[in-house]
Amino acid sequence: MLIDYLPILFYFAIAVIFACFAITASFLLGQRKQTLVKEAPFECGMTTYGSSFRRIPIKYYIIAMLFLIFDIEIVFLYPWAVVFKELKVFGFISMSVFVGILIIAYVYVWKKGALEWE
């Protein structure tokens, strides 16, 4: 019974050994010279001026959340499409209701102006 899990244990052991080897090799072979360039703050390849902490508009987060919500909802269509012939009329009606609610939500968000970037 436990012999069936031996390949998984072997694979896990190889992964742990490789990770330990990579970290050790990096520590032993890497250079440790402190320079002004290495010590300087780095952000997106551009030199920062002033404080790098600034407020991000809530609109950014709302659009990101809406994108994730609608994207995840659309992913639910794939399993339905795979078993479409087996579900017959019930599957078609239930998915039509799902898509209808999704379209109504999208139109609502659009009319509220949540997708407008200013």
C-alpha positions as a Markdown table, in Angstrom:
| # | Residue | x | y | z |
|---|---|---|---|---|
| 1 | Met | 0.0 | 0.0 | 0.0 |
| 2 | Leu | 2.7 | 2.5 | 1.0 |
| 3 | Ile | 4.9 | 1.3 | -1.9 |
| 4 | Asp | 2.5 | 3.2 | -4.3 |
| 5 | Tyr | 3.6 | 6.5 | -2.7 |
| 6 | Leu | 7.3 | 5.8 | -3.2 |
| 7 | Pro | 7.7 | 7.7 | -6.5 |
| 8 | Ile | 6.0 | 10.7 | -5.0 |
| 9 | Leu | 8.3 | 10.6 | -2.0 |
| 10 | Phe | 11.3 | 10.1 | -4.3 |
| 11 | Tyr | 10.3 | 13.1 | -6.4 |
| 12 | Phe | 9.8 | 15.2 | -3.3 |
| 13 | Ala | 13.2 | 14.3 | -2.0 |
| 14 | Ile | 14.9 | 15.2 | -5.3 |
| 15 | Ala | 13.1 | 18.6 | -5.2 |
| 16 | Val | 14.2 | 19.3 | -1.6 |
| 17 | Ile | 17.8 | 18.3 | -2.4 |
| 18 | Phe | 17.9 | 20.5 | -5.5 |
| 19 | Ala | 16.5 | 23.5 | -3.6 |
| 20 | Cys | 19.0 | 23.1 | -0.8 |
| 21 | Phe | 21.8 | 22.7 | -3.4 |
| 22 | Ala | 20.8 | 25.8 | -5.3 |
| 23 | Ile | 20.6 | 27.9 | -2.1 |
| 24 | Thr | 24.0 | 26.6 | -0.8 |
| 25 | Ala | 25.7 | 27.1 | -4.1 |
| 26 | Ser | 24.4 | 30.6 | -4.4 |
| 27 | Phe | 25.6 | 31.4 | -0.9 |
| 28 | Leu | 29.1 | 30.0 | -1.5 |
| 29 | Leu | 29.7 | 31.2 | -5.0 |
| 30 | Gly | 27.9 | 34.5 | -5.0 |
| 31 | Gln | 29.7 | 37.9 | -4.7 |
| 32 | Arg | 29.2 | 39.9 | -1.6 |
| 33 | Lys | 30.5 | 43.4 | -2.6 |
| 34 | Gln | 28.5 | 46.3 | -1.2 |
| 35 | Thr | 28.2 | 49.1 | -3.7 |
| 36 | Leu | 26.2 | 52.3 | -3.9 |
| 37 | Val | 24.2 | 50.9 | -6.8 |
| 38 | Lys | 23.3 | 47.8 | -4.9 |
| 39 | Glu | 22.3 | 49.8 | -1.9 |
| 40 | Ala | 20.1 | 52.3 | -3.8 |
| 41 | Pro | 16.4 | 51.9 | -3.7 |
| 42 | Phe | 15.1 | 50.3 | -6.9 |
| 43 | Glu | 11.5 | 50.5 | -8.2 |
| 44 | Cys | 10.5 | 49.6 | -11.7 |
| 45 | Gly | 13.8 | 50.5 | -13.2 |
| 46 | Met | 13.3 | 54.2 | -12.5 |
| 47 | Thr | 14.9 | 56.4 | -9.9 |
| 48 | Thr | 12.3 | 57.4 | -7.4 |
| 49 | Tyr | 11.9 | 61.1 | -6.4 |
| 50 | Gly | 10.3 | 61.9 | -3.1 |
| 51 | Ser | 8.2 | 59.4 | -1.2 |
| 52 | Ser | 7.4 | 56.2 | -3.0 |
| 53 | Phe | 4.3 | 55.7 | -0.8 |
| 54 | Arg | 1.3 | 57.3 | -2.4 |
| 55 | Arg | -2.4 | 56.7 | -2.4 |
| 56 | Ile | -3.8 | 54.5 | -5.2 |
| 57 | Pro | -7.3 | 55.4 | -6.3 |
| 58 | Ile | -10.0 | 53.0 | -5.2 |
| 59 | Lys | -11.2 | 52.9 | -8.8 |
| 60 | Tyr | -8.1 | 50.8 | -9.6 |
| 61 | Tyr | -9.1 | 48.1 | -7.1 |
| 62 | Ile | -12.8 | 48.2 | -8.2 |
| 63 | Ile | -11.8 | 47.5 | -11.8 |
| 64 | Ala | -9.4 | 44.8 | -10.8 |
| 65 | Met | -12.1 | 43.1 | -8.7 |
| 66 | Leu | -14.7 | 43.3 | -11.4 |
| 67 | Phe | -12.3 | 41.9 | -13.9 |
| 68 | Leu | -11.6 | 38.9 | -11.6 |
| 69 | Ile | -15.2 | 38.3 | -10.9 |
| 70 | Phe | -16.3 | 38.3 | -14.5 |
| 71 | Asp | -13.2 | 36.3 | -15.6 |
| 72 | Ile | -13.9 | 33.6 | -13.0 |
| 73 | Glu | -17.6 | 33.5 | -14.0 |
| 74 | Ile | -16.7 | 33.0 | -17.6 |
| 75 | Val | -14.4 | 30.1 | -16.6 |
| 76 | Phe | -17.6 | 28.3 | -15.4 |
| 77 | Leu | -18.7 | 28.1 | -19.1 |
| 78 | Tyr | -15.9 | 25.7 | -20.0 |
| 79 | Pro | -17.1 | 22.6 | -18.0 |
| 80 | Trp | -20.6 | 23.3 | -19.2 |
| 81 | Ala | -19.5 | 23.3 | -22.8 |
| 82 | Val | -17.6 | 20.0 | -22.3 |
| 83 | Val | -20.8 | 18.1 | -21.1 |
| 84 | Phe | -23.3 | 20.1 | -23.1 |
| 85 | Lys | -24.8 | 17.1 | -24.9 |
| 86 | Glu | -25.2 | 15.1 | -21.7 |
| 87 | Leu | -27.1 | 17.9 | -19.9 |
| 88 | Lys | -29.7 | 18.3 | -22.7 |
| 89 | Val | -32.4 | 20.9 | -22.2 |
| 90 | Phe | -32.0 | 21.3 | -18.4 |
| 91 | Gly | -28.3 | 22.2 | -18.9 |
| 92 | Phe | -29.2 | 24.7 | -21.6 |
| 93 | Ile | -31.8 | 26.4 | -19.5 |
| 94 | Ser | -29.7 | 26.6 | -16.4 |
| 95 | Met | -26.7 | 27.9 | -18.3 |
| 96 | Ser | -28.9 | 30.4 | -20.1 |
| 97 | Val | -30.1 | 31.7 | -16.7 |
| 98 | Phe | -26.5 | 31.9 | -15.6 |
| 99 | Val | -25.3 | 33.8 | -18.7 |
| 100 | Gly | -28.4 | 36.1 | -18.4 |
| 101 | Ile | -27.6 | 37.0 | -14.8 |
| 102 | Leu | -24.0 | 37.6 | -15.9 |
| 103 | Ile | -25.0 | 39.9 | -18.7 |
| 104 | Ile | -27.4 | 41.8 | -16.4 |
| 105 | Ala | -24.6 | 42.3 | -13.9 |
| 106 | Tyr | -22.2 | 43.4 | -16.6 |
| 107 | Val | -24.7 | 46.0 | -17.9 |
| 108 | Tyr | -25.4 | 47.2 | -14.4 |
| 109 | Val | -21.7 | 47.7 | -13.7 |
| 110 | Trp | -21.3 | 49.4 | -17.0 |
| 111 | Lys | -24.3 | 51.8 | -16.4 |
| 112 | Lys | -23.0 | 52.7 | -12.9 |
| 113 | Gly | -19.8 | 53.8 | -14.6 |
| 114 | Ala | -17.5 | 51.4 | -12.6 |
| 115 | Leu | -15.6 | 50.5 | -15.8 |
| 116 | Glu | -14.8 | 54.1 | -16.7 |
| 117 | Trp | -11.2 | 55.1 | -16.1 |
| 118 | Glu | -10.6 | 58.8 | -15.5 |
